[in-house]
Amino acid sequence: MADAPRTTLGSSDLQVFPLNLGGNVFGWTADEKTSFEVLDAYVAAGGNFIDTADVYSAWNPGNSGGESETIIGNWLKSRGNRDDIVIATKVGMLSGFEGTSRETVRKAVDASLTRLQTDHIDLYYAHQDFTDRPVEEAVEALNEQVTLGKVRAIGASNFSGQRLIEALRFSESENLAKYAAIQNKYSLVERGDVEGSEGGPTVASVALAENVAVLPYSSLASGFLTGKYRDGVSVDSPRSGGASAYLDDRGRRVLAELDRISAAHDAAISTVALAWLLAQPSVAAPIASARTLEQLPDLLAVATLELSVDEIAALSDASAVVPA
């Protein structure tokens, strides 16, 4: 789709669709056939930005990690569209490839490239910040892969604002690749990882000041922000336990506001929840996954739904943590 919306990813030259399609379900709750259908429909709608990780989905019985990358690689090969797609994957949490030392990253990037059946990764993340290690370690290891041409841009995931700014300053001082994106948990019911400070700068403030794109994961809070988790309702889903935990007074306030705004726009609740994220100045593209083809349209609709200033403020107020 030639006129599909695109946004530049931080300081990189990557141009991406404003919905980052999550690949965590591929090889877990979506088999290869279903995954191909979702990927095809996403691209047909103008999407070009797919998120995965080497550890997806090692938690599923019988899996060992790499299943999502393998499915995506098979899809890329069968469709012949590698140059049209921005692929993001991660290193640091797969058993046998833990951490972000230079040697671990060297082995992990080659394994990911093999599974993805490609010669380069567009965005390569340190999947978490190993705070017992110098922040410089991951930067140096990831920069080496940029120098080798195996990685185009690098990202951080699950970093604090303080550690992110330290990494950026180090990159500048040594003329190394800088983090262009940060992927942290962020949604209407989980705002602390991006907006909270923990005594230092917030991720949001660092990202805005330093041109780092925020790409929120768990943007629908394990499905809670689809609106299907309500009092007295039982939901059959692998994520139902996590989602149900948000059904407290604050969660009910958020759902009530989402109900009101979604009705005004004739839009799905999940679309409105994603649109609130996309309206945050630091956010480039929320990450959301579809385990069935039917779930995808409500996610894609975020690209065209624009909330008013008042609606954004109302959702922000409803989701604020109220002191006890």
C-alpha positions in Angstrom: 0.0 0.0 0.0 1.9 3.0 -1.3 0.1 5.6 0.8 0.3 3.8 4.1 1.4 6.0 7.0 5.0 5.9 8.0 7.0 7.3 10.9 10.8 7.6 11.3 12.1 5.4 14.1 14.1 7.8 16.4 17.5 8.6 15.1 17.5 5.7 12.6 16.6 5.8 8.9 13.9 3.2 9.4 10.4 4.2 8.2 7.7 2.2 9.9 3.9 1.7 10.1 2.5 3.1 13.3 1.4 -0.3 14.6 4.3 -2.7 15.3 3.0 -6.2 14.8 4.0 -8.4 17.8 5.4 -11.8 16.9 5.3 -13.3 20.3 2.2 -15.4 19.4 3.8 -17.0 16.4 4.6 -20.6 17.3 2.7 -20.2 20.6 -1.0 -19.4 20.3 -0.8 -19.1 16.5 0.5 -21.9 14.3 2.4 -21.3 11.1 -0.6 -21.2 8.9 -2.5 -18.7 11.0 0.7 -16.7 11.5 1.1 -16.4 7.7 -2.5 -15.3 7.4 -2.0 -12.6 10.0 1.3 -11.4 8.4 -0.3 -11.3 5.0 -3.2 -9.3 6.1 -1.0 -6.9 8.1 1.1 -6.2 5.0 -2.0 -5.9 2.8 -3.2 -3.1 5.1 0.1 -1.2 4.7 2.0 -2.7 7.7 5.7 -3.2 7.5 7.1 -3.5 11.0 7.3 -6.9 12.8 8.6 -7.4 16.3 10.0 -10.7 17.6 12.8 -12.1 19.8 15.0 -15.2 19.9 13.3 -16.3 23.1 9.8 -16.4 21.5 8.2 -18.7 22.5 10.5 -20.8 24.7 7.9 -20.7 27.5 5.4 -22.9 25.5 5.7 -26.6 26.4 7.8 -28.4 23.7 9.4 -25.2 22.4 13.0 -24.1 22.9 12.9 -20.6 21.6 13.3 -19.3 18.0 9.9 -20.5 16.9 8.6 -17.0 16.1 11.7 -16.1 14.2 11.5 -19.3 12.2 7.9 -18.7 11.2 8.7 -15.1 10.2 11.7 -16.3 8.2 9.7 -18.9 6.4 7.1 -16.3 5.6 9.7 -13.8 4.3 11.2 -16.4 2.1 7.9 -17.6 0.7 6.6 -14.1 0.0 9.9 -12.7 -1.3 9.3 -9.4 0.4 12.3 -9.0 2.8 13.2 -5.5 1.5 9.7 -4.2 2.2 9.7 -5.3 5.9 11.3 -3.9 9.0 12.3 -6.8 11.3 13.0 -6.2 14.9 14.4 -9.0 17.1 16.2 -9.2 20.5 19.1 -10.8 22.3 19.7 -11.6 26.0 16.9 -13.8 27.4 17.1 -17.1 25.6 18.6 -20.0 27.5 22.2 -20.5 26.4 22.3 -16.9 25.0 21.7 -14.9 28.2 23.2 -11.5 28.6 24.7 -9.0 26.1 28.4 -9.8 26.1 30.2 -9.5 22.8 30.5 -13.3 22.5 26.9 -13.9 23.3 25.7 -11.3 20.8 28.0 -12.6 18.1 26.4 -16.1 18.4 22.9 -14.9 19.0 22.8 -12.6 16.0 23.9 -15.3 13.6 21.4 -17.7 15.0 18.6 -15.2 14.5 19.8 -14.4 11.0 19.6 -18.1 10.2 16.1 -18.5 11.5 14.9 -15.3 9.8 16.6 -16.4 6.6 18.1 -13.0 6.0 21.5 -11.3 6.0 20.5 -8.4 8.2 18.3 -7.4 11.1 16.7 -3.9 10.9 16.4 -3.2 14.6 18.3 -5.3 17.2 17.5 -4.9 20.9 19.2 -5.7 24.1 16.2 -7.5 25.4 16.8 -6.4 29.0 19.2 -4.2 30.9 21.6 -6.4 32.9 22.2 -3.8 35.6 25.0 -5.8 37.2 27.0 -5.2 34.1 28.3 -1.9 32.7 25.9 -0.2 30.4 28.8 0.0 27.9 28.9 -3.7 27.4 25.7 -4.0 25.4 26.4 -0.9 23.4 29.8 -2.2 22.3 28.5 -5.6 21.4 25.6 -4.3 19.4 27.7 -1.7 17.7 30.0 -4.4 16.4 27.1 -6.0 14.6 26.2 -2.6 13.0 29.8 -2.3 11.9 29.6 -5.7 10.3 26.5 -4.8 8.5 24.4 -7.5 10.2 22.3 -4.9 12.1 20.9 -1.6 10.8 19.9 0.1 14.1 19.9 -0.9 17.7 17.4 -0.7 20.5 17.1 -1.1 24.3 14.3 -2.9 26.1 13.4 -2.8 29.8 15.9 0.0 30.5 15.4 2.8 33.0 15.7 6.4 31.9 18.9 6.7 33.8 20.6 3.7 32.2 19.3 4.8 28.8 20.9 8.2 29.1 24.1 6.7 30.3 24.2 4.4 27.3 23.5 7.3 24.9 26.3 9.4 26.4 28.7 6.5 26.1 27.8 6.0 22.4 28.4 9.7 21.7 31.8 9.7 23.5 33.1 6.7 21.6 31.3 7.4 18.3 29.3 4.2 18.5 25.8 3.3 17.3 23.2 4.8 19.6 19.9 3.3 20.8 17.3 4.5 18.3 14.4 2.9 20.1 13.3 1.7 23.5 10.7 -1.0 24.1 9.2 -1.0 27.6 5.9 -2.1 29.1 3.4 0.8 28.6 -0.3 1.0 28.5 -3.2 2.8 30.1 -2.9 0.5 33.1 0.9 0.2 33.1 2.5 3.7 32.9 5.4 3.4 35.4 8.1 1.8 33.2 7.9 4.8 30.8 6.5 7.7 32.8 8.0 6.8 36.3 11.3 8.1 37.4 12.5 5.9 40.2 14.7 8.9 41.3 16.2 9.5 37.9 14.9 10.8 34.5 11.9 9.1 33.0 12.2 7.0 29.9 9.6 9.3 28.2 11.7 12.5 29.0 15.0 10.9 27.8 13.3 9.6 24.7 11.9 12.9 23.8 15.1 14.8 24.5 17.4 12.3 22.7 15.2 11.3 19.7 14.7 7.7 20.8 11.4 6.1 19.7 9.3 4.5 22.4 7.7 1.3 21.3 5.4 0.1 24.0 4.9 -3.7 24.6 2.0 -5.1 26.5 0.1 -2.2 25.1 -3.2 -3.9 25.6 -2.3 -5.2 29.0 -2.5 -8.9 28.2 -5.9 -8.3 26.6 -7.5 -6.3 29.5 -7.7 -3.2 27.2 -9.8 -5.0 24.7 -12.7 -4.6 27.1 -13.6 -8.3 27.3 -12.5 -8.6 31.0 -15.4 -7.4 33.1 -16.9 -8.2 36.5 -18.7 -11.5 36.3 -17.2 -12.4 32.9 -15.0 -15.5 32.4 -12.5 -15.3 29.5 -10.9 -18.4 28.0 -7.4 -17.1 27.1 -3.8 -18.1 27.9 -3.4 -14.5 29.2 -6.6 -14.3 31.3 -4.8 -14.5 34.6 -2.6 -11.5 33.9 -5.4 -9.5 32.3 -7.9 -10.1 35.2 -5.4 -8.6 37.6 -6.2 -5.1 36.2 -9.9 -5.3 37.1 -9.7 -3.0 40.1 -11.2 0.4 40.7 -8.7 2.1 38.4 -9.2 -0.5 35.7 -12.9 0.0 35.9 -12.5 3.8 35.5 -10.3 3.2 32.4 -12.8 0.8 30.9 -15.7 3.3 31.5 -13.8 6.0 29.7 -12.8 3.7 26.9 -16.4 2.7 26.5 -17.5 6.3 26.2 -14.8 7.3 23.7 -15.1 4.1 21.6 -18.8 4.7 21.2 -18.2 8.3 20.1 -15.8 7.1 17.4 -17.6 3.9 16.6 -14.3 2.2 17.2 -13.2 -0.8 19.2 -12.0 -0.3 22.7 -8.6 -1.8 21.9 -8.2 0.7 19.0 -8.9 3.6 21.4 -6.4 2.2 24.0 -3.7 2.0 21.3 -4.6 5.5 20.0 -4.0 6.9 23.5 -0.5 5.4 23.4 0.2 6.7 19.9 -0.9 10.2 21.0 1.9 10.2 23.7 4.7 12.5 22.3 7.5 9.9 22.9 5.6 6.9 21.2 6.3 6.0 17.6 4.3 2.7 17.4 2.7 0.6 20.0 3.3 -3.2 19.7 0.3 -5.5 19.6 -0.2 -9.1 18.5 -3.0 -10.9 16.8 -3.3 -14.7 17.4 -6.2 -14.8 14.9 -7.0 -13.0 11.7 -10.2 -11.6 13.3 -8.2 -9.7 16.0 -6.1 -7.8 13.5 -8.5 -5.1 12.1 -9.0 -3.4 15.5 -5.2 -3.2 15.9 -4.7 -1.8 12.4 -7.3 0.9 12.9 -5.0 2.8 15.3 -3.3 4.2 12.2 -6.4 6.2 11.3 -8.0 7.0 14.6 -7.2 10.4 16.0 -8.4 11.2 19.5 -9.2 14.8 20.6 -7.1 16.6 23.2 -9.9 16.3 25.6 -10.3 12.5 25.0 -6.6 11.9 25.5 -6.7 13.9 28.8 -9.8 12.1 30.0 -8.1 8.7 29.5 -4.9 10.0 31.2 -6.9 11.2 34.2 -8.9 7.9 34.4 -5.7 5.9 34.4 -3.7 8.0 36.9 -2.8 6.1 40.0 -4.9 7.6 42.8 -3.2 7.7 46.2 -4.8 5.5 48.8 
